[in-house]
Amino acid sequence: MFVTLMSDPVQEVIRKYALQNAVFFKGTANPKSVVGKVLGECPEFRSRSSEIIPLIESIVTDVNKIGLEAQIKELQNYDPNLMVKEKKERIYELPSLENTDNGVVMRIAPGPSGPLHIGHSRVSVLNDEYVKRYNGKLINRFEDTNPEKIDENAYDMIPEDLEWLGVKVHQTIIQSDRFELYYDITKKLIEAGEAYVCTCDADHWRQLKEEMKACPCRNLPINEQLERYDRLLSNGYKEGEAIAVVKTDIEHPNPAIRDFVALRIVDHPHPRVGTKYNVYPMMNLSVAIDDHLLGMTHVIRGKDHLNNTFRQEYIYNHMKWKKPRFYHYGLVSIPESVLKTSIIKQGIRNGEYIGWDDIRTGTLRAMKRRGIRPEAIRRYWIESGMKPIDIQFTWDNLYAMNRDIIDDISNRYFFVPDPVEFQITGIDSIDGKAPKHPDHSERGYRDYSISGDIKISIPSSDVENFKEKGMVRLKDLCNIRYDEPAKYEGTDLSVLKKGVRAVQWTASGIPTELHMPDGTVLKGISENTLNSENGDMVQFERIGFVRLEKNDKSGIKAMFAHR
């Protein structure tokens, strides 16, 4: 039977998968891995595994003898597609929304105080995922009713951030264009007896609320309320002298839900509309009105907005509007990151930060500059989901997800920080090569050829070990013994089993700056072959993944992504 199998076409299948496994693992195939592949393609042999396994082991032994280059060549003759590793992708999906039969209209509502940061991306991704799933409509609504906190550039930066994040916006709304709508609805609330204009001292009004008592203005006749309202809109009051208030339950057990401010006077020019208005809507008024008028069907927000939802529902009830379906996810804390736009803006002004994309910050622009892919950010928030429990953002998890995306496209190179040079004697020339990517030999090799006065540099952090052990392995090149000058010691890899360290190295090289997220800059030299790299993401071996911001013969500037 063994002889029959030897003449059977199955041996071609075995050799094919033996070659593939060998290429994937640097020239050495594992018989057990090949068994799984063969039986997967030829399930009819499962009942005869006791006979086929010896054949697989025999063929694997033959394949392992021919060497990596011959294995690659033979595998390419079988099928070049076998050179690419298959990746099993998990499917991550958010829970279904309720009441979606008639489609969905959803929104994101950034305040234009600066560009988006990693925390903002959560609600953007969640809304975008649902709109795409249900073929709905996503509205980007700039909530710019606090003129003192607006950065004019944010009106352009935020759409750019959303586009990079892969969020598809169907309509953009700016609240500072809609003040007349807010005024009109507030008047209707007053006419219905569901709102009033208050001229009480602000502290006294809040104290009365705490005591579940109505202020003297609350129950004034509607005609008098409307007169006050006309005066409010015609500059008849100064800042702090009057507010418009939506009535709720003055005896509500939660003090935060009791009567809330709808309009207030702000004597500060708006970056877009200047001094056209000085009566500004508060968030709960403008949001409730816009969500209704823009036809929102589902609203996703953090549970820190739960009280706001309760307040806004009063407006819906007063106006007899249909409410959207509200979802509240748990809060997220993001450690080790500067997110607050006011802090970053001040840092830019005083020269501490170079701009909104400074990699010491948590802006999406900083993420992009470092090489964090939007697909990784999206996956992170989908996996986090919309559960009401609070969570802590884990950078390591985001980096792992990003690594899944960039590892396959990132070629490998040597970067030597803080280099220390050694002269090597005992040989006239040294040749070596290393694959640009261990899983993609078809991309070619980094070829090294050093002759004449041979000098190499290694990281200063490896010098002490070099002295102590007396030998070091120059990765993918040769071994050298510590001396003055250092001496060539052949290419035997078995020295690694004796505790000799393999280190990065360069001969000459390109001046390189590697910028780290903590603000430090590692200066050193990179191997010359890096200048031929076409992509922007590479891996500096033993250091981590980096994004090349500048790459030419004059020097390299790279941003550290993660290990």
C-alpha positions as CSV (number, residue, x, y, z in Angstrom):
1,M,0.0,0.0,0.0
2,F,2.9,2.3,0.8
3,V,4.2,1.7,-2.7
4,T,0.8,2.6,-4.2
5,L,0.7,5.8,-2.3
6,M,4.2,6.7,-3.5
7,S,3.0,6.5,-7.1
8,D,-0.3,8.3,-6.3
9,P,-0.7,12.0,-7.1
10,V,-1.2,12.6,-3.4
11,Q,2.6,12.8,-3.1
12,E,2.5,15.9,-5.2
13,V,0.0,17.4,-2.8
14,I,2.3,16.4,0.1
15,R,5.3,18.0,-1.5
16,K,3.5,21.2,-2.3
17,Y,2.4,21.7,1.3
18,A,5.8,20.6,2.6
19,L,7.5,23.2,0.5
20,Q,5.0,25.9,1.6
21,N,5.5,25.1,5.3
22,A,9.3,25.1,4.8
23,V,9.3,28.5,3.1
24,F,7.0,30.0,5.8
25,F,9.4,28.8,8.5
26,K,12.8,29.6,7.0
27,G,13.6,26.3,5.4
28,T,12.3,23.8,7.9
29,A,8.9,22.2,7.4
30,N,7.0,20.6,10.3
31,P,5.5,17.2,9.4
32,K,2.5,17.7,11.8
33,S,1.5,21.0,10.1
34,V,1.8,19.4,6.6
35,V,-0.5,16.5,7.7
36,G,-3.3,18.9,8.5
37,K,-3.0,20.7,5.2
38,V,-2.9,17.4,3.2
39,L,-5.8,15.8,4.9
40,G,-7.7,19.1,4.5
41,E,-7.3,18.9,0.8
42,C,-7.6,15.1,0.5
43,P,-10.1,14.1,3.3
44,E,-10.5,10.7,1.7
45,F,-7.2,9.7,3.2
46,R,-8.2,10.4,6.8
47,S,-9.1,6.7,7.3
48,R,-5.6,5.8,6.0
49,S,-3.6,8.3,8.1
50,S,-1.5,5.6,9.6
51,E,-0.2,4.8,6.1
52,I,0.1,8.4,4.8
53,I,1.9,9.9,7.8
54,P,5.2,8.0,7.2
55,L,5.0,9.2,3.5
56,I,4.6,12.8,4.7
57,E,7.5,12.5,7.1
58,S,9.7,11.1,4.3
59,I,8.8,13.9,1.8
60,V,9.3,16.6,4.5
61,T,12.7,15.2,5.3
62,D,13.6,15.4,1.6
63,V,12.3,19.0,1.3
64,N,14.2,20.2,4.4
65,K,17.4,19.0,2.8
66,I,17.3,21.1,-0.3
67,G,17.6,24.5,1.4
68,L,15.4,27.6,1.4
69,E,16.3,29.1,-2.0
70,A,15.5,25.8,-3.8
71,Q,12.3,25.4,-1.7
72,I,11.2,28.9,-2.8
73,K,12.0,28.3,-6.5
74,E,10.1,24.9,-6.5
75,L,7.1,26.3,-4.6
76,Q,6.8,29.2,-7.1
77,N,6.7,26.6,-9.9
78,Y,3.8,24.9,-8.1
79,D,1.8,28.0,-7.5
80,P,3.1,31.6,-6.7
81,N,-0.1,32.1,-4.6
82,L,1.2,29.5,-2.1
83,M,3.9,32.0,-1.2
84,V,1.4,34.2,0.7
85,K,0.2,33.2,4.1
86,E,-3.5,32.8,4.6
87,K,-5.0,34.8,7.5
88,K,-8.2,33.8,9.2
89,E,-10.2,36.9,9.9
90,R,-12.6,37.1,12.8
91,I,-15.8,38.9,12.2
92,Y,-16.6,41.6,14.8
93,E,-20.2,42.9,14.8
94,L,-22.2,45.3,17.0
95,P,-25.5,44.2,18.4
96,S,-28.6,45.0,16.3
97,L,-30.6,48.2,16.7
98,E,-34.3,48.1,17.4
99,N,-36.9,49.6,15.0
100,T,-34.9,49.8,11.9
101,D,-37.5,48.7,9.4
102,N,-37.9,52.2,8.0
103,G,-34.2,52.9,7.9
104,V,-32.0,54.9,10.3
105,V,-30.9,58.5,10.5
106,M,-28.1,59.0,13.0
107,R,-25.6,61.7,13.9
108,I,-22.3,62.6,15.3
109,A,-22.1,66.0,17.1
110,P,-18.5,67.3,17.6
111,G,-17.8,70.6,19.2
112,P,-15.4,72.5,16.9
113,S,-12.8,73.3,19.6
114,G,-10.1,71.4,17.7
115,P,-9.6,68.2,15.7
116,L,-10.9,64.8,16.8
117,H,-9.0,62.7,19.3
118,I,-9.0,58.9,19.9
119,G,-11.9,59.2,22.4
120,H,-14.1,61.1,19.9
121,S,-13.5,58.2,17.4
122,R,-15.7,55.9,19.4
123,V,-19.1,57.5,18.8
124,S,-18.0,58.3,15.2
125,V,-17.2,54.6,14.4
126,L,-20.3,53.3,16.2
127,N,-22.7,55.5,14.3
128,D,-21.0,54.9,11.0
129,E,-21.1,51.2,11.5
130,Y,-24.8,51.2,12.1
131,V,-25.6,53.6,9.2
132,K,-23.7,51.4,6.8
133,R,-25.3,48.3,8.1
134,Y,-28.8,49.7,7.7
135,N,-28.1,51.7,4.6
136,G,-29.1,54.9,6.5
137,K,-28.0,58.5,6.7
138,L,-25.3,60.0,8.9
139,I,-25.3,63.6,9.8
140,N,-22.3,65.5,11.1
141,R,-23.6,68.3,13.3
142,F,-21.2,71.0,14.5
143,E,-22.4,72.0,17.9
144,D,-20.8,75.4,18.0
145,T,-23.0,77.2,20.5
146,N,-20.2,78.0,22.9
147,P,-18.3,80.8,21.0
148,E,-15.4,81.1,23.5
149,K,-14.3,77.5,22.9
150,I,-14.3,77.4,19.1
151,D,-11.3,76.9,16.8
152,E,-12.2,78.1,13.3
153,N,-9.9,75.6,11.8
154,A,-11.9,72.7,13.4
155,Y,-14.7,73.2,10.8
156,D,-12.2,71.9,8.2
157,M,-10.1,69.6,10.4
158,I,-13.0,67.5,11.8
159,P,-14.3,66.4,8.3
160,E,-10.7,65.5,7.4
161,D,-10.4,63.4,10.5
162,L,-13.7,61.6,9.8
163,E,-12.7,60.9,6.2
164,W,-9.4,59.4,7.3
165,L,-11.4,57.3,9.9
166,G,-13.5,56.0,7.1
167,V,-16.7,57.6,8.3
168,K,-19.1,58.4,5.5
169,V,-21.0,61.7,6.3
170,H,-24.1,62.3,4.2
171,Q,-25.0,65.8,5.5
172,T,-23.3,68.5,7.5
173,I,-25.2,70.8,9.8
174,I,-23.8,73.8,11.7
175,Q,-25.8,74.9,14.7
176,S,-24.7,78.6,14.5
177,D,-26.7,78.7,11.2
178,R,-29.9,77.6,13.0
179,F,-30.4,80.0,15.9
180,E,-33.7,81.3,14.5
181,L,-35.1,77.7,14.7
182,Y,-34.2,77.5,18.3
183,Y,-35.8,80.8,19.0
184,D,-39.0,79.8,17.3
185,I,-39.3,76.5,19.2
186,T,-38.5,78.3,22.5
187,K,-41.3,80.7,21.8
188,K,-43.7,77.9,21.2
189,L,-42.7,76.3,24.5
190,I,-43.4,79.6,26.3
191,E,-46.8,79.9,24.5
192,A,-47.6,76.4,25.7
193,G,-46.7,77.2,29.2
194,E,-43.8,74.8,29.2
195,A,-41.0,77.4,29.4
196,Y,-40.4,80.8,31.0
197,V,-38.0,83.7,31.1
198,C,-36.2,84.1,34.4
199,T,-34.6,87.3,35.7
200,C,-33.7,86.0,39.2
201,D,-30.2,86.0,40.5
202,A,-28.5,82.8,39.1
203,D,-27.4,81.5,42.5
204,H,-30.8,82.1,44.0
205,W,-32.5,80.3,41.1
206,R,-30.2,77.3,41.6
207,Q,-30.8,77.3,45.3
208,L,-34.6,77.3,44.9
209,K,-34.2,74.3,42.5
210,E,-32.2,72.4,45.1
211,E,-35.1,73.1,47.5
212,M,-37.7,71.9,45.0
213,K,-39.2,75.4,44.9
214,A,-40.3,77.4,41.9
215,C,-38.7,80.8,41.3
216,P,-41.1,83.8,41.1
217,C,-40.7,84.0,37.3
218,R,-41.9,80.4,36.7
219,N,-45.6,81.0,37.0
220,L,-45.9,84.5,35.5
221,P,-48.7,84.9,32.9
222,I,-47.8,83.8,29.4
223,N,-48.3,87.3,28.0
224,E,-45.8,88.6,30.4
225,Q,-43.4,85.8,29.6
226,L,-43.7,86.6,25.9
227,E,-42.9,90.2,26.5
228,R,-39.9,89.2,28.5
229,Y,-38.9,86.9,25.6
230,D,-39.2,89.6,23.0
231,R,-37.0,91.8,25.2
232,L,-34.5,89.0,25.6
233,L,-34.1,88.7,21.8
234,S,-33.9,92.4,21.3
235,N,-30.9,93.1,23.5
236,G,-33.1,94.3,26.4
237,Y,-31.1,92.4,29.0
238,K,-27.4,92.3,29.7
239,E,-25.3,89.1,30.1
240,G,-26.4,87.3,33.3
241,E,-29.6,89.3,33.7
242,A,-32.0,86.8,32.1
243,I,-32.3,83.2,30.8
244,A,-35.0,81.2,29.1
245,V,-35.8,78.0,31.0
246,V,-37.6,74.8,30.1
247,K,-40.0,73.5,32.7
248,T,-39.7,70.0,33.9
249,D,-40.8,68.6,37.3
250,I,-39.6,71.0,39.9
251,E,-39.9,68.2,42.5
252,H,-38.0,65.6,40.4
253,P,-35.9,63.4,42.7
254,N,-32.9,64.1,40.6
255,P,-31.9,67.8,41.0
256,A,-30.2,67.7,37.6
257,I,-33.5,67.1,35.9
258,R,-35.4,70.0,37.4
259,D,-36.0,73.1,35.2
260,F,-33.0,73.6,32.9
261,V,-31.7,76.6,31.0
262,A,-32.6,76.8,27.3
263,L,-31.1,80.1,26.3
264,R,-28.6,82.5,27.8
265,I,-26.9,85.8,26.9
266,V,-23.3,85.6,25.7
267,D,-21.5,88.8,24.9
268,H,-18.6,87.2,23.0
269,P,-18.3,87.3,19.2
270,H,-18.7,84.0,17.4
271,P,-16.0,83.0,14.9
272,R,-18.6,82.3,12.2
273,V,-21.5,84.7,12.8
274,G,-19.7,87.4,14.7
275,T,-22.0,89.6,16.8
276,K,-25.2,88.8,14.9
277,Y,-26.5,86.9,17.9
278,N,-26.0,87.4,21.6
279,V,-28.7,84.9,22.8
280,Y,-27.2,81.4,22.6
281,P,-29.0,78.0,23.0
282,M,-27.8,75.6,25.6
283,M,-27.0,72.1,24.5
284,N,-30.1,70.4,25.6
285,L,-32.4,72.8,23.7
286,S,-30.5,72.8,20.4
287,V,-29.8,69.1,20.5
288,A,-33.4,68.1,21.1
289,I,-34.7,70.5,18.4
290,D,-32.1,69.4,15.8
291,D,-32.6,65.7,16.6
292,H,-36.3,66.1,15.9
293,L,-36.1,68.4,12.9
294,L,-33.3,66.3,11.3
295,G,-35.3,63.1,11.7
296,M,-33.0,61.2,14.1
297,T,-34.2,57.6,14.6
298,H,-31.5,56.4,16.9
299,V,-29.1,58.4,19.1
300,I,-25.9,56.8,20.5
301,R,-24.1,58.6,23.3
302,G,-22.1,57.9,26.5
303,K,-23.9,57.3,29.7
304,D,-22.6,60.7,31.0
305,H,-25.4,62.1,28.8
306,L,-28.1,60.1,30.5
307,N,-29.3,63.2,32.4
308,N,-29.3,65.2,29.2
309,T,-31.5,62.5,27.6
310,F,-34.0,62.9,30.4
311,R,-34.0,66.7,30.0
312,Q,-34.4,66.5,26.3
313,E,-37.3,64.1,26.6
314,Y,-39.2,66.9,28.3
315,I,-38.9,69.0,25.2
316,Y,-40.1,66.0,23.1
317,N,-43.1,65.6,25.4
318,H,-43.9,69.3,25.6
319,M,-43.9,69.5,21.7
320,K,-45.6,66.1,21.3
321,W,-42.7,64.9,19.1
322,K,-41.8,61.3,18.5
323,K,-38.7,60.4,20.4
324,P,-35.7,58.6,18.8
325,R,-34.4,55.4,20.3
326,F,-31.6,56.3,22.8
327,Y,-28.5,54.1,23.6
328,H,-26.0,54.9,26.3
329,Y,-22.6,53.2,26.4
330,G,-20.2,53.1,29.3
331,L,-17.6,55.7,29.8
332,V,-14.0,55.1,28.7
333,S,-10.9,56.4,30.4
334,I,-7.8,56.8,28.2
335,P,-4.6,56.8,30.1
336,E,-1.2,58.1,29.1
337,S,-2.5,60.5,26.5
338,V,-3.1,64.2,26.1
339,L,-6.6,64.7,24.7
340,K,-8.0,68.0,25.9
341,T,-8.0,70.5,23.0
342,S,-7.4,73.5,25.3
343,I,-4.2,72.0,26.7
344,I,-2.9,71.0,23.2
345,K,-3.8,74.4,21.8
346,Q,-2.0,76.2,24.5
347,G,1.0,73.8,24.0
348,I,1.0,74.7,20.3
349,R,1.0,78.4,21.2
350,N,3.9,78.2,23.6
351,G,5.9,75.9,21.4
352,E,5.6,72.8,23.5
353,Y,3.8,71.0,20.7
354,I,4.6,71.3,17.0
355,G,1.0,71.1,16.0
356,W,-2.2,69.1,16.3
357,D,-0.4,66.1,14.9
358,D,2.3,66.1,17.6
359,I,2.7,62.4,18.4
360,R,2.8,63.1,22.1
361,T,-0.9,63.8,21.9
362,G,-3.9,61.5,21.4
363,T,-5.4,63.3,18.3
364,L,-6.4,61.2,15.3
365,R,-3.8,63.3,13.4
366,A,-1.1,62.1,15.7
367,M,-2.4,58.5,15.3
368,K,-2.1,58.9,11.5
369,R,1.3,60.4,11.7
370,R,2.6,57.4,13.8
371,G,1.1,54.8,11.4
372,I,-1.9,53.7,13.5
373,R,-4.4,52.6,10.9
374,P,-8.1,53.7,11.0
375,E,-9.1,50.1,10.5
376,A,-7.4,49.2,13.8
377,I,-9.2,52.0,15.6
378,R,-12.5,50.9,14.1
379,R,-12.0,47.3,15.2
380,Y,-11.1,48.4,18.7
381,W,-14.4,50.3,19.2
382,I,-16.5,47.6,17.5
383,E,-15.0,45.0,19.9
384,S,-15.7,47.4,22.8
385,G,-19.3,47.6,21.7
386,M,-22.0,49.6,23.4
387,K,-22.2,47.9,26.8
388,P,-23.2,50.3,29.7
389,I,-20.2,49.3,31.8
390,D,-17.2,51.7,32.0
391,I,-14.0,50.6,30.4
392,Q,-10.4,51.6,30.3
393,F,-8.8,52.1,26.9
394,T,-5.8,49.7,26.4
395,W,-3.1,51.0,24.1
396,D,-1.6,47.5,23.9
397,N,-4.8,46.1,22.5
398,L,-5.0,48.8,19.8
399,Y,-1.4,48.2,18.9
400,A,-2.0,44.5,18.6
401,M,-4.9,45.2,16.2
402,N,-2.7,47.6,14.3
403,R,0.1,45.0,14.2
404,D,-2.3,42.6,12.5
405,I,-2.8,45.1,9.7
406,I,0.7,46.5,9.2
407,D,2.9,43.4,9.9
408,D,2.4,41.9,6.5
409,I,3.2,45.1,4.6
410,S,6.1,46.3,6.7
411,N,9.5,45.3,5.4
412,R,12.3,44.8,7.9
413,Y,15.4,47.0,8.2
414,F,18.2,47.7,10.7
415,F,18.4,50.9,12.7
416,V,21.3,51.4,15.1
417,P,20.5,54.1,17.7
418,D,23.5,55.7,19.4
419,P,26.0,53.8,17.2
420,V,29.4,52.6,18.3
421,E,31.8,51.8,15.5
422,F,34.1,48.7,15.3
423,Q,36.8,47.9,12.8
424,I,36.9,44.2,11.8
425,T,40.0,42.3,10.8
426,G,40.7,38.8,9.7
427,I,38.8,38.9,6.4
428,D,39.0,41.1,3.2
429,S,35.3,41.1,2.4
430,I,32.0,40.0,3.9
431,D,28.8,39.3,2.0
432,G,25.4,38.7,3.5
433,K,21.7,39.1,2.8
434,A,18.4,39.2,4.7
435,P,14.8,39.0,3.4
436,K,13.0,42.3,3.3
437,H,10.1,40.4,4.9
438,P,10.4,36.9,6.5
439,D,7.0,35.8,5.0
440,H,7.5,37.3,1.6
441,S,10.7,36.2,-0.1
442,E,9.2,37.3,-3.4
443,R,9.9,40.9,-2.3
444,G,13.6,40.2,-2.5
445,Y,16.5,40.6,-0.2
446,R,18.7,43.3,1.5
447,D,22.1,42.4,0.1
448,Y,25.2,43.4,2.0
449,S,28.7,43.5,0.6
450,I,31.5,45.0,2.7
451,S,35.2,45.1,1.7
452,G,38.4,46.9,2.2
453,D,38.6,48.7,5.5
454,I,35.7,47.0,7.1
455,K,33.9,49.0,9.7
456,I,30.5,48.4,11.3
457,S,28.4,50.0,14.0
458,I,26.2,48.5,16.6
459,P,23.9,50.1,19.2
460,S,25.8,51.4,22.3
461,S,23.4,49.4,24.4
462,D,24.9,46.2,23.1
463,V,28.5,47.1,23.6
464,E,28.8,46.1,27.2
465,N,27.3,42.6,26.4
466,F,29.8,42.4,23.5
467,K,32.7,43.0,25.9
468,E,31.3,40.6,28.5
469,K,30.6,37.7,26.2
470,G,33.6,38.4,24.0
471,M,31.6,37.8,20.9
472,V,28.5,39.1,19.1
473,R,26.5,37.9,16.1
474,L,25.9,40.6,13.4
475,K,22.5,39.6,12.4
476,D,22.3,38.0,8.9
477,L,26.0,38.6,8.4
478,C,28.7,37.1,10.6
479,N,30.2,36.6,14.1
480,I,32.9,38.9,15.4
481,R,35.1,38.6,18.5
482,Y,35.7,41.5,20.8
483,D,39.2,43.0,20.5
484,E,40.8,46.2,19.3
485,P,40.2,45.9,16.4
486,A,37.4,43.3,16.4
487,K,38.1,40.0,14.7
488,Y,36.0,38.1,12.1
489,E,34.8,34.7,13.6
490,G,32.9,33.1,10.7
491,T,29.2,32.6,10.2
492,D,28.4,29.6,12.4
493,L,24.9,30.2,13.8
494,S,25.4,27.7,16.6
495,V,27.1,30.5,18.7
496,L,23.6,31.7,19.4
497,K,22.9,28.6,21.4
498,K,25.9,29.5,23.6
499,G,24.3,32.8,24.6
500,V,25.9,35.0,22.0
501,R,23.6,37.9,21.2
502,A,22.5,38.7,17.7
503,V,22.5,42.5,17.2
504,Q,21.6,45.0,14.5
505,W,24.4,46.7,12.7
506,T,25.2,49.0,9.9
507,A,28.2,49.7,7.7
508,S,28.2,53.4,7.0
509,G,24.4,54.0,6.8
510,I,21.9,56.9,6.7
511,P,21.5,59.4,9.5
512,T,18.2,58.7,11.2
513,E,15.9,60.3,13.8
514,L,13.3,58.1,15.4
515,H,10.7,60.2,17.2
516,M,9.0,58.4,20.2
517,P,5.5,59.1,21.6
518,D,7.0,60.3,24.9
519,G,8.8,63.1,23.2
520,T,12.3,61.6,23.1
521,V,14.2,61.3,19.9
522,L,16.5,58.3,19.2
523,K,19.4,59.4,16.9
524,G,21.4,56.9,14.9
525,I,22.0,55.4,11.5
526,S,19.9,53.0,9.3
527,E,21.1,50.6,6.7
528,N,21.5,52.0,3.2
529,T,19.0,49.6,1.7
530,L,16.2,51.6,3.4
531,N,16.5,54.3,0.8
532,S,15.0,51.8,-1.8
533,E,11.8,51.3,0.3
534,N,8.6,52.4,-1.4
535,G,6.2,52.0,1.5
536,D,5.8,54.3,4.5
537,M,5.6,51.6,7.2
538,V,8.6,49.4,8.1
539,Q,9.8,47.5,11.1
540,F,13.1,48.4,12.6
541,E,14.2,45.0,13.8
542,R,14.4,44.6,17.6
543,I,12.8,48.1,18.0
544,G,9.4,48.2,16.5
545,F,7.1,49.4,13.7
546,V,7.7,52.9,12.5
547,R,6.3,55.2,9.9
548,L,8.8,56.9,7.5
549,E,8.0,60.6,7.3
550,K,11.2,61.4,5.4
551,N,13.3,59.0,3.5
552,D,16.2,60.2,1.3
553,K,20.0,60.0,1.2
554,S,20.3,63.1,3.3
555,G,18.6,61.4,6.2
556,I,15.5,59.6,7.6
557,K,12.9,60.9,9.9
558,A,10.6,58.2,11.4
559,M,7.7,58.1,13.9
560,F,7.5,55.2,16.3
561,A,4.2,53.4,16.1
562,H,4.6,50.5,18.6
563,R,6.5,47.2,19.0
